[in-house]
Amino acid sequence: MKEDLQQKRLKYEIAEELGLLPKLLEKGWAGLTAKESGMVGGLMSKRSGKK
């Protein structure tokens, strides 16, 4: 459960860094394009050390 919270926090942190947080808060994760979601996921993988 703690890991889920850390992952969620990281996801929002990355979205904010990419300038996607306003769009995310307005429309939710489904409102992001595939490219935007991929950028978030890619950075999450990179930071967590997974490929």
Protein Blocks (a to p, Z undefined) as FASTA:
>chain_A
ZZmmmmmmmmmmmmmmnopmmmmmmnommlpcfklmmmmmmmmmmmnopZZ
